[in-house]
Amino acid sequence: MPKPASICAALLVALCGAGAHALGIDQPYERFKTPDAVDWVQLCGAWGKDHKGTYRVIHAEQDAQSFLYVQWMSRDANGGLHAEHTVAIAELDNDHAEIALSDLTCRATPRGIVVSAKADSGHDGKLRRVMIEVGPAPGQYRYRAQRTR
């Protein structure tokens, strides 16, 4: 006597025929894989005339140094996010900057976003507070570092 599971499977194939393929394909992890150096990704704030775009902040760490990128994201007709513009924060992304960020935060402002973090400099051993004001125009940002001790 056939098992109930095999009867259900046969019935599904008989009823759906070729339509059974419309259920989808398993998506492997590699399709969504993020580089191992990336340890923080944050959507924050809105941009554009209609405020339908969003900012995405990406922090990566390599050789005890931080790298920070900001993207101006928009949604396509299917609702997927796509980067319209990406800017590297030059003051951090130089491989000789030797600045490690911690306690990252992002908050929306009327003109864009403000990313702030504690910053440990490998050059002088001084702990600083870093603030990056981003927007509103794509690629526009202002970097400020303050000594905290």
Phi, psi and omega in degrees: 000133180292150179284150180303324180296319180289329176293316179298318180296316179296319179295319179299315180295320180294318182286321186266335181053232181291341180295346180298335179289341181288352180290341176116173181240137176300135180260122181287154179306322183302334180295331183248011185299137178249141178307142183301334182288339181284123181237359179205127175226129184222128169272135188202128174074177181227151178222166178098161181303319183265003180057031179268346176275161178225152176272145173233129180251132183236125177247131176231155179227133177213134181052044178061025178235144179270147173230131185233135181227145175237136179238141173266109186258148173223161180260140176275183182299334180269001179090002179282143178276139178221140179284121175276325182206143177231136176233135173269137178281101190302326182293340180253328192275002173284132185291358175250007180293325179050048177244126177251125180263147173216167179052049179292139173222157177221134176223146179281146175230170178299334183256354182162235179221162172234122175257130178228155181196160168280143183229127178251118182267129177284346181280314185238001178069009180271136175274132182233163170254129180249135174231132178236114177268121186244137173096181004277336182287144177305131179088350184275128173204162176229125183258132176224133176239136181234141174286140177244356175205000000 
